Amino acid sequence: RLGKMETPALFFYGERDGLITHHFARKIARTLPEAKVLVWEKCGHVPQIEFPDRTAREILRFFDRAAATKIA
């Protein structure tokens, strides 16, 4: 089902995530080559809590790029 996704996508993975391994990022990158995939060092399962400012910046950049290219 993942390969059928047509909307812009942004994925965050923490290198230290004990629930969802960051190695899944490779599958995402292969399946959705246009998606932005981030793996952060020293980050666990909740980047929005562990790195709130960095997370917010990345999300805003992602939305700005999507709006600039008029992808919805």
Predicted model as a PDB file, atoms N, CA, C, CB and O in Angstrom, pLDDT in the B-factor column:
MODEL        1                                                                  
ATOM      1  N   ARG A   1       0.812  -1.206   0.000  1.00 84.00           N  
ATOM      2  CA  ARG A   1       0.000   0.000   0.000  1.00 84.00           C  
ATOM      3  C   ARG A   1       0.849   1.261   0.000  1.00 84.00           C  
ATOM      4  CB  ARG A   1      -0.921   0.003   1.194  1.00 84.00           C  
ATOM      5  O   ARG A   1       0.454   2.278  -0.570  1.00 84.00           O  
ATOM      6  N   LEU A   2       1.995   1.202   0.625  1.00 83.00           N  
ATOM      7  CA  LEU A   2       2.853   2.381   0.722  1.00 83.00           C  
ATOM      8  C   LEU A   2       3.233   2.907  -0.661  1.00 83.00           C  
ATOM      9  CB  LEU A   2       4.115   2.054   1.523  1.00 83.00           C  
ATOM     10  O   LEU A   2       3.269   4.119  -0.871  1.00 83.00           O  
ATOM     11  N   GLY A   3       3.513   2.023  -1.591  1.00 85.00           N  
ATOM     12  CA  GLY A   3       3.918   2.419  -2.931  1.00 85.00           C  
ATOM     13  C   GLY A   3       2.837   3.141  -3.715  1.00 85.00           C  
ATOM     14  O   GLY A   3       3.132   3.777  -4.727  1.00 85.00           O  
ATOM     15  N   LYS A   4       1.599   3.055  -3.271  1.00 87.00           N  
ATOM     16  CA  LYS A   4       0.493   3.733  -3.960  1.00 87.00           C  
ATOM     17  C   LYS A   4       0.319   5.179  -3.504  1.00 87.00           C  
ATOM     18  CB  LYS A   4      -0.801   2.973  -3.734  1.00 87.00           C  
ATOM     19  O   LYS A   4      -0.489   5.919  -4.066  1.00 87.00           O  
ATOM     20  N   MET A   5       1.059   5.568  -2.511  1.00 86.00           N  
ATOM     21  CA  MET A   5       0.943   6.914  -1.957  1.00 86.00           C  
ATOM     22  C   MET A   5       1.388   7.946  -2.995  1.00 86.00           C  
ATOM     23  CB  MET A   5       1.784   7.046  -0.663  1.00 86.00           C  
ATOM     24  O   MET A   5       2.466   7.824  -3.577  1.00 86.00           O  
ATOM     25  N   GLU A   6       0.561   8.952  -3.220  1.00 85.00           N  
ATOM     26  CA  GLU A   6       0.860   9.961  -4.233  1.00 85.00           C  
ATOM     27  C   GLU A   6       1.097  11.349  -3.657  1.00 85.00           C  
ATOM     28  CB  GLU A   6      -0.257  10.024  -5.221  1.00 85.00           C  
ATOM     29  O   GLU A   6       1.568  12.236  -4.370  1.00 85.00           O  
ATOM     30  N   THR A   7       0.788  11.551  -2.406  1.00 86.00           N  
ATOM     31  CA  THR A   7       0.956  12.870  -1.794  1.00 86.00           C  
ATOM     32  C   THR A   7       2.386  13.039  -1.291  1.00 86.00           C  
ATOM     33  CB  THR A   7      -0.049  13.068  -0.637  1.00 86.00           C  
ATOM     34  O   THR A   7       3.077  12.051  -1.040  1.00 86.00           O  
ATOM     35  N   PRO A   8       2.828  14.271  -1.143  1.00 89.00           N  
ATOM     36  CA  PRO A   8       4.156  14.495  -0.562  1.00 89.00           C  
ATOM     37  C   PRO A   8       4.229  13.855   0.823  1.00 89.00           C  
ATOM     38  CB  PRO A   8       4.473  16.016  -0.476  1.00 89.00           C  
ATOM     39  O   PRO A   8       3.239  13.811   1.553  1.00 89.00           O  
ATOM     40  N   ALA A   9       5.393  13.369   1.163  1.00 93.00           N  
ATOM     41  CA  ALA A   9       5.531  12.673   2.439  1.00 93.00           C  
ATOM     42  C   ALA A   9       6.836  13.048   3.133  1.00 93.00           C  
ATOM     43  CB  ALA A   9       5.465  11.159   2.229  1.00 93.00           C  
ATOM     44  O   ALA A   9       7.874  13.227   2.495  1.00 93.00           O  
ATOM     45  N   LEU A  10       6.755  13.161   4.437  1.00 95.00           N  
ATOM     46  CA  LEU A  10       7.906  13.453   5.280  1.00 95.00           C  
ATOM     47  C   LEU A  10       7.917  12.427   6.402  1.00 95.00           C  
ATOM     48  CB  LEU A  10       7.859  14.921   5.843  1.00 95.00           C  
ATOM     49  O   LEU A  10       6.928  12.276   7.120  1.00 95.00           O  
ATOM     50  N   PHE A  11       9.027  11.724   6.556  1.00 95.00           N  
ATOM     51  CA  PHE A  11       9.162  10.691   7.580  1.00 95.00           C  
ATOM     52  C   PHE A  11      10.331  11.031   8.489  1.00 95.00           C  
ATOM     53  CB  PHE A  11       9.356   9.294   6.940  1.00 95.00           C  
ATOM     54  O   PHE A  11      11.415  11.380   8.020  1.00 95.00           O  
ATOM     55  N   PHE A  12      10.105  10.928   9.781  1.00 92.00           N  
ATOM     56  CA  PHE A  12      11.151  11.119  10.789  1.00 92.00           C  
ATOM     57  C   PHE A  12      11.420   9.787  11.460  1.00 92.00           C  
ATOM     58  CB  PHE A  12      10.743  12.198  11.841  1.00 92.00           C  
ATOM     59  O   PHE A  12      10.487   9.051  11.781  1.00 92.00           O  
ATOM     60  N   TYR A  13      12.671   9.477  11.669  1.00 94.00           N  
ATOM     61  CA  TYR A  13      13.053   8.294  12.436  1.00 94.00           C  
ATOM     62  C   TYR A  13      14.144   8.688  13.407  1.00 94.00           C  
ATOM     63  CB  TYR A  13      13.526   7.137  11.507  1.00 94.00           C  
ATOM     64  O   TYR A  13      15.045   9.453  13.064  1.00 94.00           O  
ATOM     65  N   GLY A  14      14.063   8.172  14.606  1.00 95.00           N  
ATOM     66  CA  GLY A  14      15.113   8.367  15.590  1.00 95.00           C  
ATOM     67  C   GLY A  14      16.054   7.178  15.563  1.00 95.00           C  
ATOM     68  O   GLY A  14      15.614   6.028  15.579  1.00 95.00           O  
ATOM     69  N   GLU A  15      17.331   7.451  15.524  1.00 96.00           N  
ATOM     70  CA  GLU A  15      18.329   6.389  15.496  1.00 96.00           C  
ATOM     71  C   GLU A  15      18.217   5.477  16.720  1.00 96.00           C  
ATOM     72  CB  GLU A  15      19.728   6.988  15.418  1.00 96.00           C  
ATOM     73  O   GLU A  15      18.572   4.300  16.662  1.00 96.00           O  
ATOM     74  N   ARG A  16      17.729   6.026  17.810  1.00 96.00           N  
ATOM     75  CA  ARG A  16      17.623   5.260  19.061  1.00 96.00           C  
ATOM     76  C   ARG A  16      16.192   4.800  19.361  1.00 96.00           C  
ATOM     77  CB  ARG A  16      18.134   6.098  20.220  1.00 96.00           C  
ATOM     78  O   ARG A  16      15.889   4.418  20.492  1.00 96.00           O  
ATOM     79  N   ASP A  17      15.326   4.833  18.368  1.00 95.00           N  
ATOM     80  CA  ASP A  17      13.933   4.437  18.557  1.00 95.00           C  
ATOM     81  C   ASP A  17      13.860   2.942  18.849  1.00 95.00           C  
ATOM     82  CB  ASP A  17      13.084   4.792  17.309  1.00 95.00           C  
ATOM     83  O   ASP A  17      14.312   2.126  18.046  1.00 95.00           O  
ATOM     84  N   GLY A  18      13.297   2.587  19.986  1.00 93.00           N  
ATOM     85  CA  GLY A  18      13.167   1.187  20.365  1.00 93.00           C  
ATOM     86  C   GLY A  18      11.883   0.539  19.868  1.00 93.00           C  
ATOM     87  O   GLY A  18      11.711  -0.672  20.003  1.00 93.00           O  
ATOM     88  N   LEU A  19      10.974   1.334  19.292  1.00 94.00           N  
ATOM     89  CA  LEU A  19       9.700   0.794  18.810  1.00 94.00           C  
ATOM     90  C   LEU A  19       9.674   0.607  17.301  1.00 94.00           C  
ATOM     91  CB  LEU A  19       8.568   1.702  19.221  1.00 94.00           C  
ATOM     92  O   LEU A  19       9.255  -0.440  16.807  1.00 94.00           O  
ATOM     93  N   ILE A  20      10.117   1.611  16.578  1.00 91.00           N  
ATOM     94  CA  ILE A  20      10.146   1.542  15.113  1.00 91.00           C  
ATOM     95  C   ILE A  20      11.582   1.805  14.681  1.00 91.00           C  
ATOM     96  CB  ILE A  20       9.144   2.580  14.453  1.00 91.00           C  
ATOM     97  O   ILE A  20      12.079   2.926  14.788  1.00 91.00           O  
ATOM     98  N   THR A  21      12.227   0.783  14.202  1.00 90.00           N  
ATOM     99  CA  THR A  21      13.637   0.904  13.850  1.00 90.00           C  
ATOM    100  C   THR A  21      13.863   1.902  12.714  1.00 90.00           C  
ATOM    101  CB  THR A  21      14.190  -0.452  13.460  1.00 90.00           C  
ATOM    102  O   THR A  21      13.073   1.993  11.775  1.00 90.00           O  
ATOM    103  N   HIS A  22      14.940   2.631  12.825  1.00 91.00           N  
ATOM    104  CA  HIS A  22      15.280   3.601  11.785  1.00 91.00           C  
ATOM    105  C   HIS A  22      15.678   2.908  10.480  1.00 91.00           C  
ATOM    106  CB  HIS A  22      16.415   4.511  12.262  1.00 91.00           C  
ATOM    107  O   HIS A  22      15.759   3.559   9.438  1.00 91.00           O  
ATOM    108  N   HIS A  23      15.923   1.617  10.523  1.00 92.00           N  
ATOM    109  CA  HIS A  23      16.271   0.887   9.304  1.00 92.00           C  
ATOM    110  C   HIS A  23      15.097   0.835   8.333  1.00 92.00           C  
ATOM    111  CB  HIS A  23      16.728  -0.531   9.647  1.00 92.00           C  
ATOM    112  O   HIS A  23      15.295   0.615   7.138  1.00 92.00           O  
ATOM    113  N   PHE A  24      13.889   1.032   8.827  1.00 90.00           N  
ATOM    114  CA  PHE A  24      12.718   1.077   7.954  1.00 90.00           C  
ATOM    115  C   PHE A  24      12.798   2.262   6.993  1.00 90.00           C  
ATOM    116  CB  PHE A  24      11.433   1.157   8.788  1.00 90.00           C  
ATOM    117  O   PHE A  24      12.141   2.265   5.953  1.00 90.00           O  
ATOM    118  N   ALA A  25      13.591   3.254   7.337  1.00 92.00           N  
ATOM    119  CA  ALA A  25      13.753   4.428   6.470  1.00 92.00           C  
ATOM    120  C   ALA A  25      14.264   4.024   5.091  1.00 92.00           C  
ATOM    121  CB  ALA A  25      14.717   5.440   7.110  1.00 92.00           C  
ATOM    122  O   ALA A  25      13.906   4.649   4.092  1.00 92.00           O  
ATOM    123  N   ARG A  26      15.096   2.985   5.025  1.00 91.00           N  
ATOM    124  CA  ARG A  26      15.594   2.525   3.720  1.00 91.00           C  
ATOM    125  C   ARG A  26      14.461   2.016   2.840  1.00 91.00           C  
ATOM    126  CB  ARG A  26      16.642   1.421   3.905  1.00 91.00           C  
ATOM    127  O   ARG A  26      14.442   2.275   1.637  1.00 91.00           O  
ATOM    128  N   LYS A  27      13.525   1.301   3.429  1.00 92.00           N  
ATOM    129  CA  LYS A  27      12.375   0.812   2.659  1.00 92.00           C  
ATOM    130  C   LYS A  27      11.537   1.990   2.169  1.00 92.00           C  
ATOM    131  CB  LYS A  27      11.507  -0.150   3.514  1.00 92.00           C  
ATOM    132  O   LYS A  27      11.089   2.003   1.022  1.00 92.00           O  
ATOM    133  N   ILE A  28      11.331   2.959   3.021  1.00 93.00           N  
ATOM    134  CA  ILE A  28      10.571   4.146   2.629  1.00 93.00           C  
ATOM    135  C   ILE A  28      11.258   4.832   1.453  1.00 93.00           C  
ATOM    136  CB  ILE A  28      10.426   5.127   3.821  1.00 93.00           C  
ATOM    137  O   ILE A  28      10.603   5.177   0.470  1.00 93.00           O  
ATOM    138  N   ALA A  29      12.552   5.030   1.543  1.00 91.00           N  
ATOM    139  CA  ALA A  29      13.299   5.716   0.486  1.00 91.00           C  
ATOM    140  C   ALA A  29      13.224   4.952  -0.834  1.00 91.00           C  
ATOM    141  CB  ALA A  29      14.764   5.898   0.903  1.00 91.00           C  
ATOM    142  O   ALA A  29      13.127   5.566  -1.897  1.00 91.00           O  
ATOM    143  N   ARG A  30      13.267   3.633  -0.780  1.00 92.00           N  
ATOM    144  CA  ARG A  30      13.161   2.831  -2.013  1.00 92.00           C  
ATOM    145  C   ARG A  30      11.744   2.872  -2.580  1.00 92.00           C  
ATOM    146  CB  ARG A  30      13.573   1.371  -1.742  1.00 92.00           C  
ATOM    147  O   ARG A  30      11.554   2.974  -3.792  1.00 92.00           O  
ATOM    148  N   THR A  31      10.763   2.791  -1.704  1.00 93.00           N  
ATOM    149  CA  THR A  31       9.371   2.712  -2.132  1.00 93.00           C  
ATOM    150  C   THR A  31       8.828   4.066  -2.563  1.00 93.00           C  
ATOM    151  CB  THR A  31       8.517   2.148  -1.019  1.00 93.00           C  
ATOM    152  O   THR A  31       8.044   4.155  -3.508  1.00 93.00           O  
ATOM    153  N   LEU A  32       9.238   5.103  -1.880  1.00 93.00           N  
ATOM    154  CA  LEU A  32       8.774   6.467  -2.166  1.00 93.00           C  
ATOM    155  C   LEU A  32       9.986   7.377  -2.394  1.00 93.00           C  
ATOM    156  CB  LEU A  32       7.885   7.013  -0.997  1.00 93.00           C  
ATOM    157  O   LEU A  32      10.338   8.157  -1.509  1.00 93.00           O  
ATOM    158  N   PRO A  33      10.622   7.293  -3.551  1.00 90.00           N  
ATOM    159  CA  PRO A  33      11.851   8.055  -3.764  1.00 90.00           C  
ATOM    160  C   PRO A  33      11.681   9.575  -3.675  1.00 90.00           C  
ATOM    161  CB  PRO A  33      12.413   7.708  -5.098  1.00 90.00           C  
ATOM    162  O   PRO A  33      12.659  10.291  -3.464  1.00 90.00           O  
ATOM    163  N   GLU A  34      10.472  10.064  -3.830  1.00 89.00           N  
ATOM    164  CA  GLU A  34      10.235  11.504  -3.722  1.00 89.00           C  
ATOM    165  C   GLU A  34       9.998  11.955  -2.282  1.00 89.00           C  
ATOM    166  CB  GLU A  34       9.048  11.895  -4.577  1.00 89.00           C  
ATOM    167  O   GLU A  34       9.978  13.154  -2.005  1.00 89.00           O  
ATOM    168  N   ALA A  35       9.822  11.026  -1.387  1.00 92.00           N  
ATOM    169  CA  ALA A  35       9.570  11.368   0.020  1.00 92.00           C  
ATOM    170  C   ALA A  35      10.850  11.884   0.666  1.00 92.00           C  
ATOM    171  CB  ALA A  35       9.029  10.138   0.801  1.00 92.00           C  
ATOM    172  O   ALA A  35      11.959  11.519   0.274  1.00 92.00           O  
ATOM    173  N   LYS A  36      10.669  12.728   1.649  1.00 94.00           N  
ATOM    174  CA  LYS A  36      11.805  13.177   2.454  1.00 94.00           C  
ATOM    175  C   LYS A  36      11.865  12.285   3.679  1.00 94.00           C  
ATOM    176  CB  LYS A  36      11.678  14.698   2.857  1.00 94.00           C  
ATOM    177  O   LYS A  36      10.893  12.170   4.426  1.00 94.00           O  
ATOM    178  N   VAL A  37      13.017  11.652   3.879  1.00 94.00           N  
ATOM    179  CA  VAL A  37      13.195  10.713   4.984  1.00 94.00           C  
ATOM    180  C   VAL A  37      14.361  11.195   5.843  1.00 94.00           C  
ATOM    181  CB  VAL A  37      13.445   9.257   4.460  1.00 94.00           C  
ATOM    182  O   VAL A  37      15.474  11.370   5.347  1.00 94.00           O  
ATOM    183  N   LEU A  38      14.104  11.405   7.111  1.00 95.00           N  
ATOM    184  CA  LEU A  38      15.116  11.902   8.038  1.00 95.00           C  
ATOM    185  C   LEU A  38      15.359  10.891   9.144  1.00 95.00           C  
ATOM    186  CB  LEU A  38      14.692  13.253   8.632  1.00 95.00           C  
ATOM    187  O   LEU A  38      14.417  10.383   9.752  1.00 95.00           O  
ATOM    188  N   VAL A  39      16.623  10.602   9.401  1.00 95.00           N  
ATOM    189  CA  VAL A  39      17.011   9.764  10.536  1.00 95.00           C  
ATOM    190  C   VAL A  39      17.921  10.616  11.410  1.00 95.00           C  
ATOM    191  CB  VAL A  39      17.729   8.422  10.071  1.00 95.00           C  
ATOM    192  O   VAL A  39      18.996  11.039  10.983  1.00 95.00           O  
ATOM    193  N   TRP A  40      17.479  10.857  12.629  1.00 96.00           N  
ATOM    194  CA  TRP A  40      18.227  11.730  13.524  1.00 96.00           C  
ATOM    195  C   TRP A  40      19.008  10.935  14.557  1.00 96.00           C  
ATOM    196  CB  TRP A  40      17.290  12.698  14.218  1.00 96.00           C  
ATOM    197  O   TRP A  40      18.484  10.021  15.194  1.00 96.00           O  
ATOM    198  N   GLU A  41      20.263  11.301  14.705  1.00 96.00           N  
ATOM    199  CA  GLU A  41      21.100  10.719  15.752  1.00 96.00           C  
ATOM    200  C   GLU A  41      20.612  11.214  17.114  1.00 96.00           C  
ATOM    201  CB  GLU A  41      22.604  11.082  15.536  1.00 96.00           C  
ATOM    202  O   GLU A  41      19.995  12.274  17.216  1.00 96.00           O  
ATOM    203  N   LYS A  42      20.891  10.447  18.133  1.00 96.00           N  
ATOM    204  CA  LYS A  42      20.553  10.817  19.514  1.00 96.00           C  
ATOM    205  C   LYS A  42      19.067  11.118  19.693  1.00 96.00           C  
ATOM    206  CB  LYS A  42      21.369  12.027  19.941  1.00 96.00           C  
ATOM    207  O   LYS A  42      18.687  11.940  20.527  1.00 96.00           O  
ATOM    208  N   CYS A  43      18.240  10.453  18.910  1.00 97.00           N  
ATOM    209  CA  CYS A  43      16.801  10.660  18.981  1.00 97.00           C  
ATOM    210  C   CYS A  43      16.119   9.313  19.138  1.00 97.00           C  
ATOM    211  CB  CYS A  43      16.278  11.403  17.724  1.00 97.00           C  
ATOM    212  O   CYS A  43      16.515   8.324  18.520  1.00 97.00           O  
ATOM    213  N   GLY A  44      15.088   9.286  19.973  1.00 96.00           N  
ATOM    214  CA  GLY A  44      14.323   8.075  20.192  1.00 96.00           C  
ATOM    215  C   GLY A  44      13.047   8.062  19.369  1.00 96.00           C  
ATOM    216  O   GLY A  44      13.064   8.364  18.176  1.00 96.00           O  
ATOM    217  N   HIS A  45      11.940   7.709  20.011  1.00 95.00           N  
ATOM    218  CA  HIS A  45      10.676   7.489  19.320  1.00 95.00           C  
ATOM    219  C   HIS A  45       9.849   8.759  19.100  1.00 95.00           C  
ATOM    220  CB  HIS A  45       9.866   6.507  20.088  1.00 95.00           C  
ATOM    221  O   HIS A  45       8.953   8.757  18.255  1.00 95.00           O  
ATOM    222  N   VAL A  46      10.116   9.821  19.820  1.00 95.00           N  
ATOM    223  CA  VAL A  46       9.265  11.017  19.718  1.00 95.00           C  
ATOM    224  C   VAL A  46      10.092  12.274  19.429  1.00 95.00           C  
ATOM    225  CB  VAL A  46       8.462  11.209  21.015  1.00 95.00           C  
ATOM    226  O   VAL A  46      10.364  13.059  20.337  1.00 95.00           O  
ATOM    227  N   PRO A  47      10.488  12.465  18.178  1.00 94.00           N  
ATOM    228  CA  PRO A  47      11.313  13.638  17.849  1.00 94.00           C  
ATOM    229  C   PRO A  47      10.624  14.961  18.149  1.00 94.00           C  
ATOM    230  CB  PRO A  47      11.696  13.601  16.393  1.00 94.00           C  
ATOM    231  O   PRO A  47      11.286  15.956  18.444  1.00 94.00           O  
ATOM    232  N   GLN A  48       9.291  14.978  18.074  1.00 94.00           N  
ATOM    233  CA  GLN A  48       8.576  16.228  18.339  1.00 94.00           C  
ATOM    234  C   GLN A  48       8.699  16.660  19.794  1.00 94.00           C  
ATOM    235  CB  GLN A  48       7.111  16.079  17.971  1.00 94.00           C  
ATOM    236  O   GLN A  48       8.512  17.836  20.106  1.00 94.00           O  
ATOM    237  N   ILE A  49       9.006  15.737  20.675  1.00 96.00           N  
ATOM    238  CA  ILE A  49       9.234  16.076  22.085  1.00 96.00           C  
ATOM    239  C   ILE A  49      10.726  16.223  22.362  1.00 96.00           C  
ATOM    240  CB  ILE A  49       8.623  14.998  23.012  1.00 96.00           C  
ATOM    241  O   ILE A  49      11.140  17.131  23.084  1.00 96.00           O  
ATOM    242  N   GLU A  50      11.530  15.338  21.791  1.00 97.00           N  
ATOM    243  CA  GLU A  50      12.967  15.365  22.031  1.00 97.00           C  
ATOM    244  C   GLU A  50      13.658  16.546  21.342  1.00 97.00           C  
ATOM    245  CB  GLU A  50      13.585  14.069  21.563  1.00 97.00           C  
ATOM    246  O   GLU A  50      14.609  17.114  21.881  1.00 97.00           O  
ATOM    247  N   PHE A  51      13.181  16.908  20.161  1.00 97.00           N  
ATOM    248  CA  PHE A  51      13.751  18.012  19.386  1.00 97.00           C  
ATOM    249  C   PHE A  51      12.614  18.846  18.793  1.00 97.00           C  
ATOM    250  CB  PHE A  51      14.694  17.477  18.258  1.00 97.00           C  
ATOM    251  O   PHE A  51      12.440  18.860  17.574  1.00 97.00           O  
ATOM    252  N   PRO A  52      11.838  19.542  19.629  1.00 97.00           N  
ATOM    253  CA  PRO A  52      10.656  20.252  19.117  1.00 97.00           C  
ATOM    254  C   PRO A  52      10.968  21.343  18.099  1.00 97.00           C  
ATOM    255  CB  PRO A  52       9.911  20.860  20.257  1.00 97.00           C  
ATOM    256  O   PRO A  52      10.261  21.470  17.099  1.00 97.00           O  
ATOM    257  N   ASP A  53      12.002  22.124  18.334  1.00 98.00           N  
ATOM    258  CA  ASP A  53      12.318  23.203  17.395  1.00 98.00           C  
ATOM    259  C   ASP A  53      12.784  22.649  16.048  1.00 98.00           C  
ATOM    260  CB  ASP A  53      13.397  24.123  17.985  1.00 98.00           C  
ATOM    261  O   ASP A  53      12.361  23.121  14.992  1.00 98.00           O  
ATOM    262  N   ARG A  54      13.634  21.671  16.096  1.00 97.00           N  
ATOM    263  CA  ARG A  54      14.139  21.048  14.870  1.00 97.00           C  
ATOM    264  C   ARG A  54      12.996  20.390  14.094  1.00 97.00           C  
ATOM    265  CB  ARG A  54      15.233  20.005  15.202  1.00 97.00           C  
ATOM    266  O   ARG A  54      12.922  20.506  12.871  1.00 97.00           O  
ATOM    267  N   THR A  55      12.117  19.707  14.804  1.00 97.00           N  
ATOM    268  CA  THR A  55      10.969  19.070  14.165  1.00 97.00           C  
ATOM    269  C   THR A  55      10.083  20.112  13.494  1.00 97.00           C  
ATOM    270  CB  THR A  55      10.158  18.264  15.192  1.00 97.00           C  
ATOM    271  O   THR A  55       9.675  19.941  12.345  1.00 97.00           O  
ATOM    272  N   ALA A  56       9.791  21.181  14.203  1.00 97.00           N  
ATOM    273  CA  ALA A  56       8.949  22.241  13.650  1.00 97.00           C  
ATOM    274  C   ALA A  56       9.580  22.855  12.406  1.00 97.00           C  
ATOM    275  CB  ALA A  56       8.700  23.325  14.701  1.00 97.00           C  
ATOM    276  O   ALA A  56       8.892  23.100  11.415  1.00 97.00           O  
ATOM    277  N   ARG A  57      10.886  23.104  12.453  1.00 97.00           N  
ATOM    278  CA  ARG A  57      11.571  23.673  11.280  1.00 97.00           C  
ATOM    279  C   ARG A  57      11.444  22.757  10.069  1.00 97.00           C  
ATOM    280  CB  ARG A  57      13.058  23.921  11.593  1.00 97.00           C  
ATOM    281  O   ARG A  57      11.157  23.220   8.965  1.00 97.00           O  
ATOM    282  N   GLU A  58      11.655  21.462  10.273  1.00 97.00           N  
ATOM    283  CA  GLU A  58      11.584  20.514   9.162  1.00 97.00           C  
ATOM    284  C   GLU A  58      10.169  20.428   8.582  1.00 97.00           C  
ATOM    285  CB  GLU A  58      12.043  19.131   9.622  1.00 97.00           C  
ATOM    286  O   GLU A  58       9.988  20.361   7.367  1.00 97.00           O  
ATOM    287  N   ILE A  59       9.184  20.431   9.459  1.00 97.00           N  
ATOM    288  CA  ILE A  59       7.797  20.377   8.985  1.00 97.00           C  
ATOM    289  C   ILE A  59       7.450  21.640   8.210  1.00 97.00           C  
ATOM    290  CB  ILE A  59       6.823  20.193  10.167  1.00 97.00           C  
ATOM    291  O   ILE A  59       6.826  21.562   7.152  1.00 97.00           O  
ATOM    292  N   LEU A  60       7.841  22.797   8.718  1.00 97.00           N  
ATOM    293  CA  LEU A  60       7.557  24.053   8.011  1.00 97.00           C  
ATOM    294  C   LEU A  60       8.263  24.100   6.658  1.00 97.00           C  
ATOM    295  CB  LEU A  60       7.984  25.255   8.866  1.00 97.00           C  
ATOM    296  O   LEU A  60       7.672  24.539   5.671  1.00 97.00           O  
ATOM    297  N   ARG A  61       9.514  23.657   6.598  1.00 96.00           N  
ATOM    298  CA  ARG A  61      10.232  23.592   5.311  1.00 96.00           C  
ATOM    299  C   ARG A  61       9.507  22.681   4.329  1.00 96.00           C  
ATOM    300  CB  ARG A  61      11.679  23.092   5.519  1.00 96.00           C  
ATOM    301  O   ARG A  61       9.347  23.007   3.153  1.00 96.00           O  
ATOM    302  N   PHE A  62       9.076  21.545   4.835  1.00 95.00           N  
ATOM    303  CA  PHE A  62       8.368  20.588   3.991  1.00 95.00           C  
ATOM    304  C   PHE A  62       7.099  21.216   3.410  1.00 95.00           C  
ATOM    305  CB  PHE A  62       8.020  19.319   4.794  1.00 95.00           C  
ATOM    306  O   PHE A  62       6.847  21.109   2.210  1.00 95.00           O  
ATOM    307  N   PHE A  63       6.307  21.865   4.251  1.00 93.00           N  
ATOM    308  CA  PHE A  63       5.090  22.517   3.789  1.00 93.00           C  
ATOM    309  C   PHE A  63       5.388  23.662   2.821  1.00 93.00           C  
ATOM    310  CB  PHE A  63       4.295  23.034   4.975  1.00 93.00           C  
ATOM    311  O   PHE A  63       4.677  23.843   1.832  1.00 93.00           O  
ATOM    312  N   ASP A  64       6.429  24.429   3.103  1.00 94.00           N  
ATOM    313  CA  ASP A  64       6.816  25.518   2.201  1.00 94.00           C  
ATOM    314  C   ASP A  64       7.167  24.993   0.820  1.00 94.00           C  
ATOM    315  CB  ASP A  64       7.999  26.294   2.776  1.00 94.00           C  
ATOM    316  O   ASP A  64       6.742  25.553  -0.190  1.00 94.00           O  
ATOM    317  N   ARG A  65       7.951  23.904   0.775  1.00 90.00           N  
ATOM    318  CA  ARG A  65       8.318  23.313  -0.521  1.00 90.00           C  
ATOM    319  C   ARG A  65       7.102  22.762  -1.242  1.00 90.00           C  
ATOM    320  CB  ARG A  65       9.352  22.203  -0.330  1.00 90.00           C  
ATOM    321  O   ARG A  65       6.972  22.927  -2.455  1.00 90.00           O  
ATOM    322  N   ALA A  66       6.215  22.112  -0.513  1.00 87.00           N  
ATOM    323  CA  ALA A  66       5.002  21.565  -1.124  1.00 87.00           C  
ATOM    324  C   ALA A  66       4.133  22.692  -1.688  1.00 87.00           C  
ATOM    325  CB  ALA A  66       4.201  20.736  -0.092  1.00 87.00           C  
ATOM    326  O   ALA A  66       3.580  22.567  -2.781  1.00 87.00           O  
ATOM    327  N   ALA A  67       4.018  23.778  -0.945  1.00 88.00           N  
ATOM    328  CA  ALA A  67       3.211  24.906  -1.423  1.00 88.00           C  
ATOM    329  C   ALA A  67       3.854  25.567  -2.630  1.00 88.00           C  
ATOM    330  CB  ALA A  67       3.013  25.935  -0.307  1.00 88.00           C  
ATOM    331  O   ALA A  67       3.157  25.978  -3.557  1.00 88.00           O  
ATOM    332  N   ALA A  68       5.174  25.675  -2.626  1.00 86.00           N  
ATOM    333  CA  ALA A  68       5.887  26.307  -3.734  1.00 86.00           C  
ATOM    334  C   ALA A  68       5.762  25.508  -5.024  1.00 86.00           C  
ATOM    335  CB  ALA A  68       7.350  26.482  -3.379  1.00 86.00           C  
ATOM    336  O   ALA A  68       5.758  26.081  -6.114  1.00 86.00           O  
ATOM    337  N   THR A  69       5.663  24.209  -4.906  1.00 81.00           N  
ATOM    338  CA  THR A  69       5.531  23.366  -6.099  1.00 81.00           C  
ATOM    339  C   THR A  69       4.075  23.024  -6.393  1.00 81.00           C  
ATOM    340  CB  THR A  69       6.336  22.082  -5.928  1.00 81.00           C  
ATOM    341  O   THR A  69       3.764  22.297  -7.336  1.00 81.00           O  
ATOM    342  N   LYS A  70       3.190  23.570  -5.558  1.00 69.00           N  
ATOM    343  CA  LYS A  70       1.744  23.375  -5.691  1.00 69.00           C  
ATOM    344  C   LYS A  70       1.346  21.912  -5.704  1.00 69.00           C  
ATOM    345  CB  LYS A  70       1.250  24.037  -6.946  1.00 69.00           C  
ATOM    346  O   LYS A  70       0.435  21.503  -6.426  1.00 69.00           O  
ATOM    347  N   ILE A  71       2.049  21.126  -4.888  1.00 53.00           N  
ATOM    348  CA  ILE A  71       1.693  19.720  -4.707  1.00 53.00           C  
ATOM    349  C   ILE A  71       0.729  19.645  -3.538  1.00 53.00           C  
ATOM    350  CB  ILE A  71       2.963  18.821  -4.460  1.00 53.00           C  
ATOM    351  O   ILE A  71       0.992  20.194  -2.468  1.00 53.00           O  
ATOM    352  N   ALA A  72      -0.354  18.985  -3.739  1.00 49.00           N  
ATOM    353  CA  ALA A  72      -1.330  18.846  -2.636  1.00 49.00           C  
ATOM    354  C   ALA A  72      -1.738  17.410  -2.472  1.00 49.00           C  
ATOM    355  CB  ALA A  72      -2.574  19.712  -2.881  1.00 49.00           C  
ATOM    356  O   ALA A  72      -2.547  17.093  -1.600  1.00 49.00           O  
TER     357      ALA A  72                                                      
ENDMDL                                                                          
END                                                                             
